[in-house]
C-alpha cells in the first residue's frame, strides 16, 4: 500500500487512479503530521453500506437530504 500526501495525490492523480484500477490501495496523508485521512481503493472492494457494529440490529439511522435531524430522531423517540 502506498501512502502519499495531499500534494502528491493532486500531482499524480491520474497515475494513482491507474494503480487503483489494478487493485492497489492508496492512503492519503494530511497536514504537517501527515496523518492518514482517506483511502483510495478499487471500487469492487468498497462496501457501500456501513455496519453499525455492536448496535447492529439494535439501532437504525436515516440521513435526510438536507442533513437535518429532529430532536425526536436524535433521541430515538
C-alpha distances in whole Angstrom, upper triangle without the diagonal:
4,7,10,13,16,18,15,14,18,18,16,16,17,15,12,14,14,10,10,14,12,10,7,5,6,7,11,13,16,20,21,19,16,15,12,15,13,10,10,10,12,16,17,14,16,19,21,23,23,24,27,26,29,31,30,34,35,34,34,33,34,32,35,35,36,34,37,38,41,42,43,40,38,41,40,44
4,6,10,13,14,11,11,15,15,13,13,15,13,10,12,13,10,10,14,13,12,8,7,5,6,9,10,14,17,18,17,13,14,11,14,12,10,10,11,14,17,19,16,17,21,23,25,24,26,29,28,31,33,33,36,37,36,35,34,34,33,35,35,36,34,37,38,42,43,44,41,39,41,41,45
4,7,10,12,10,9,13,14,13,13,16,14,11,14,15,13,13,16,16,15,11,9,6,4,6,7,10,13,14,13,10,10,8,11,10,9,10,12,15,18,20,18,18,21,23,25,24,26,28,27,30,32,32,36,37,35,34,33,33,32,34,33,34,32,35,36,40,41,42,39,37,39,40,43
4,7,8,6,6,10,11,10,11,14,13,10,13,15,13,13,17,17,17,13,11,7,6,5,6,9,11,13,13,9,10,9,11,10,10,11,14,17,19,22,20,20,23,24,26,25,28,30,29,33,34,34,38,38,37,35,34,34,32,34,33,33,31,34,36,40,41,43,39,37,40,41,44
4,5,5,6,9,10,11,11,15,15,12,15,18,16,16,20,21,20,16,14,10,8,6,5,6,8,10,10,7,9,9,10,10,11,12,16,19,21,24,22,22,24,25,27,26,29,30,30,33,34,35,38,39,37,35,33,33,31,33,32,32,30,33,35,38,39,41,38,36,39,40,43
4,5,5,6,9,10,10,14,14,12,14,17,17,16,19,21,20,17,15,11,10,6,6,6,8,11,12,9,11,10,10,10,11,12,16,19,20,24,22,21,24,24,26,25,28,29,30,33,34,34,38,38,36,34,32,31,29,30,29,29,27,30,32,36,37,40,37,35,38,39,42
4,5,5,6,9,10,13,14,13,15,18,17,18,21,22,22,19,17,14,13,10,9,9,10,12,14,11,14,14,13,14,15,15,18,21,23,26,25,24,27,27,30,29,32,33,34,37,38,38,41,42,39,38,35,35,32,33,32,32,30,33,36,39,41,43,40,38,41,42,45
4,5,5,6,8,11,11,10,13,15,14,15,18,19,19,16,15,11,11,9,9,11,12,14,15,12,14,14,14,14,14,13,17,19,21,24,23,23,26,27,29,29,32,33,34,37,38,38,41,42,40,39,36,36,33,35,33,34,32,35,38,41,43,45,42,40,43,43,47
4,5,5,5,9,9,7,10,12,12,12,15,17,17,14,13,9,10,7,9,11,13,15,16,13,14,13,13,11,11,10,14,16,18,21,20,19,23,23,26,26,29,31,31,35,36,35,39,40,37,36,33,33,30,32,30,31,29,33,35,39,40,42,39,37,40,41,44
4,6,5,9,10,10,11,14,15,15,17,19,20,17,16,13,13,10,12,12,14,16,18,15,17,16,15,14,14,13,16,18,20,23,23,22,25,25,28,28,31,33,34,37,38,37,40,41,39,37,34,33,30,32,30,30,29,32,35,39,40,42,39,38,41,42,45
4,6,8,9,10,12,14,14,16,18,19,20,18,17,14,15,13,14,15,16,18,20,17,19,18,18,17,16,15,18,20,22,25,25,24,27,28,31,31,34,36,37,40,41,40,44,45,42,40,38,37,34,35,33,34,33,36,39,42,44,46,43,42,45,45,49
4,6,5,6,9,10,11,12,14,16,17,15,14,12,13,12,14,16,18,20,21,18,19,18,18,16,15,13,16,17,19,22,22,22,25,26,29,29,33,35,35,39,40,39,42,44,41,40,37,37,34,35,33,34,33,37,39,43,45,46,43,42,45,45,49
4,5,5,6,9,10,10,12,14,15,14,13,11,13,11,14,15,18,21,22,18,19,17,16,14,13,11,13,14,16,19,19,19,22,23,26,26,30,32,33,37,37,36,39,41,39,36,34,33,31,32,30,31,30,34,36,40,42,43,40,39,42,42,46
4,5,5,7,9,10,11,13,15,14,14,13,15,15,18,19,22,24,25,22,23,20,20,17,15,12,14,14,16,19,20,19,23,23,27,28,31,34,35,39,39,38,41,42,40,38,36,35,32,34,31,33,32,36,38,42,44,45,42,41,45,44,48
4,5,5,7,9,10,11,13,12,13,11,14,14,17,19,22,24,25,21,22,20,20,17,15,12,14,14,16,19,19,20,24,25,28,29,32,34,35,39,40,39,41,43,41,39,37,37,34,36,34,35,34,38,40,44,46,47,44,43,46,46,49
4,5,5,6,9,10,11,9,9,8,11,11,14,17,20,22,22,18,19,17,17,14,12,9,10,11,14,16,16,17,20,21,25,25,28,31,31,35,36,35,38,40,38,36,34,34,32,33,32,33,32,35,37,41,43,44,41,40,43,43,46
4,5,5,6,9,10,9,10,9,12,13,16,19,22,25,25,21,21,18,18,14,12,8,9,9,11,14,14,15,18,19,23,24,27,30,31,34,35,34,36,38,36,34,33,32,30,31,29,31,30,34,36,40,42,43,39,39,42,41,44
4,5,5,7,9,9,11,11,15,16,19,22,25,27,27,23,24,21,21,18,15,11,11,10,13,15,16,17,20,22,25,26,29,32,33,37,37,36,39,41,39,37,36,35,33,35,33,35,34,38,39,43,45,46,43,42,45,44,48
4,5,5,7,6,8,9,12,14,17,20,24,26,25,21,22,19,19,16,13,10,10,9,12,14,14,16,19,21,24,25,28,31,31,35,36,34,37,39,38,36,35,35,33,35,34,35,34,38,39,43,45,46,42,41,44,44,47
4,5,5,5,6,7,11,13,17,19,23,25,25,21,21,17,17,14,10,7,6,5,9,11,11,12,16,17,21,21,24,27,28,31,32,31,34,36,34,33,31,31,29,32,30,32,31,34,36,40,42,42,39,38,41,40,43
4,5,7,9,11,15,17,20,23,27,29,29,25,24,21,21,17,14,10,8,6,8,10,11,13,16,18,21,23,25,29,29,33,34,32,35,37,36,34,32,32,30,32,31,33,32,36,37,41,43,44,40,39,42,41,45
4,6,9,12,15,18,21,24,28,30,29,25,25,22,22,19,15,12,10,8,11,11,12,14,18,20,23,24,27,30,30,34,35,33,36,38,37,36,35,34,33,35,34,36,35,39,40,44,46,46,42,42,45,43,47
4,7,10,13,16,20,23,26,28,27,24,23,19,20,16,13,10,7,6,9,9,9,12,15,18,21,21,24,27,27,30,32,30,33,35,34,33,32,32,31,33,33,35,33,37,38,41,43,43,40,39,42,41,44
4,7,10,13,16,20,23,25,24,20,20,16,17,14,11,8,7,7,11,12,11,13,16,19,22,22,24,27,27,30,32,30,33,36,34,33,32,32,31,34,33,35,33,36,38,41,43,43,40,39,41,41,44
4,7,10,13,17,20,22,21,17,16,13,14,11,7,6,5,7,11,12,10,11,14,17,19,19,21,24,24,27,29,28,31,33,32,30,29,30,28,31,30,32,30,33,34,38,39,40,37,35,38,37,41
4,6,10,13,17,19,18,14,14,10,11,8,6,5,7,10,13,15,13,13,16,18,21,20,23,25,25,28,30,29,33,34,32,31,30,30,28,31,30,31,29,33,34,38,39,40,37,35,38,38,41
4,7,10,14,16,14,11,10,7,8,6,5,6,9,12,15,17,14,14,17,19,21,19,22,24,23,27,28,28,31,33,31,30,28,29,27,30,29,30,28,31,32,36,37,38,35,33,36,36,39
4,7,10,13,12,9,8,6,6,5,6,8,11,14,17,19,17,16,19,20,22,21,23,25,25,28,29,29,33,34,32,30,28,29,26,29,28,28,26,29,31,34,36,37,34,32,35,35,39
4,7,9,8,5,5,4,6,7,9,11,15,18,20,23,20,19,22,23,24,23,25,26,26,29,30,31,34,35,33,32,30,30,28,30,30,30,27,30,32,35,36,38,35,33,35,36,40
4,7,7,5,5,6,6,9,12,14,17,21,23,25,23,22,24,24,25,24,26,27,27,30,31,32,35,35,33,32,30,30,27,29,29,28,26,29,30,34,34,37,34,32,34,35,39
4,5,5,7,9,10,13,15,18,21,25,26,29,27,25,27,27,29,27,29,29,30,32,33,34,38,37,35,34,32,32,30,32,31,30,28,30,32,35,35,38,36,33,36,37,40
4,5,8,11,13,16,18,20,24,27,29,32,30,28,30,31,32,30,32,32,32,34,36,37,40,40,38,37,35,36,33,35,34,34,31,33,35,38,38,41,39,36,38,40,43
4,6,9,11,15,17,20,23,26,28,31,28,27,28,29,30,28,30,30,30,32,33,34,38,38,36,36,34,34,32,35,34,34,31,33,34,37,37,40,37,34,37,38,42
4,6,9,12,14,16,19,23,25,27,25,24,26,27,28,26,28,28,28,31,32,33,37,37,35,34,33,33,31,33,33,32,30,32,34,37,37,39,37,34,37,38,41
4,6,9,12,15,18,22,23,26,23,22,23,24,25,23,24,25,25,27,28,29,33,33,31,31,29,30,28,31,30,30,27,30,31,34,34,36,34,31,33,34,38
4,6,8,12,14,18,20,22,19,18,19,21,22,20,22,22,22,25,26,27,31,31,29,29,27,28,26,29,28,29,26,28,30,33,33,35,32,30,32,33,37
4,7,11,13,17,18,21,18,16,18,18,19,17,20,21,21,24,25,25,29,29,27,26,24,25,23,25,25,25,22,25,26,30,30,32,29,27,30,30,34
4,7,10,13,14,17,15,13,15,15,17,16,18,20,20,24,24,24,28,29,27,25,23,24,22,24,24,24,22,25,26,30,31,32,29,27,30,30,34
4,6,10,12,14,11,10,13,14,16,15,18,20,21,24,25,25,28,29,27,26,24,25,23,26,25,26,24,27,28,32,33,34,31,30,32,32,36
4,7,9,12,10,9,13,14,17,17,20,22,23,26,27,26,30,31,29,28,26,26,24,26,25,27,25,29,30,34,35,36,33,32,35,34,38
4,6,8,7,7,10,12,15,16,18,21,22,25,26,25,28,30,28,27,26,26,24,27,26,28,26,30,31,34,36,37,33,32,35,34,38
4,6,6,7,10,12,16,17,20,23,23,27,28,26,29,31,30,28,27,27,26,28,27,29,28,31,32,36,38,38,35,34,37,36,39
4,5,5,8,10,13,15,18,21,22,26,27,24,27,29,28,26,24,24,23,25,24,27,26,29,30,34,36,36,32,32,35,34,37
4,6,8,10,13,15,17,21,22,25,26,24,26,29,27,26,25,25,24,27,26,29,28,31,32,35,37,37,33,33,36,34,37
4,6,9,12,13,15,19,19,23,24,21,24,27,26,24,24,24,24,26,26,29,27,30,31,34,36,36,32,31,34,32,36
4,6,9,10,13,16,17,21,22,20,22,24,23,21,20,20,20,23,22,25,23,26,27,30,32,32,28,28,31,29,33
4,6,7,10,13,14,18,18,16,18,21,20,18,17,18,18,21,21,24,22,25,25,28,30,29,26,25,28,26,29
4,7,10,13,15,19,18,16,18,20,18,16,15,15,15,17,17,20,19,22,22,25,27,27,23,23,26,24,27
4,6,10,12,15,15,12,14,16,15,12,12,12,13,16,17,20,18,20,20,23,25,24,20,20,23,21,24
4,7,9,12,12,10,13,15,13,11,11,12,13,17,18,20,18,20,19,22,23,23,19,19,21,19,23
4,5,9,9,7,10,12,11,10,11,13,15,18,20,22,20,21,20,23,23,22,19,18,20,18,22
4,6,5,5,8,9,8,8,9,12,14,18,20,22,19,20,18,20,21,20,17,16,17,15,19
4,5,5,9,10,10,11,13,16,18,22,24,26,22,23,22,24,23,23,20,18,19,18,21
4,6,9,8,9,12,14,18,20,23,26,28,24,25,23,24,23,22,20,18,18,17,20
4,6,5,6,8,11,15,17,21,24,25,22,22,19,21,20,19,16,15,15,13,17
4,5,6,8,11,14,17,20,23,25,22,23,21,22,22,20,17,17,17,15,18
4,6,8,11,14,18,21,24,26,23,23,21,22,22,20,17,17,17,14,17
4,7,11,14,17,20,24,25,22,22,19,20,19,17,15,15,14,11,14
4,7,11,14,17,20,21,19,18,16,16,16,14,11,12,11,9,12
4,7,10,13,17,18,16,16,13,15,15,13,10,11,12,9,12
4,7,10,13,15,12,12,10,12,13,12,8,9,11,9,12
4,6,10,12,10,10,9,11,13,13,9,10,13,11,14
4,7,8,6,8,8,11,14,14,10,11,14,14,16
4,5,5,6,7,10,14,14,11,12,16,15,17
4,6,8,10,13,17,17,15,16,19,19,21
4,6,9,12,15,17,14,15,19,19,20
4,7,10,13,15,12,12,16,17,19
4,7,10,12,10,10,14,15,16
4,7,8,6,6,10,11,12
4,5,5,6,9,10,10
4,5,5,6,8,8
4,5,5,6,5
4,5,5,6
4,6,8
4,6
4
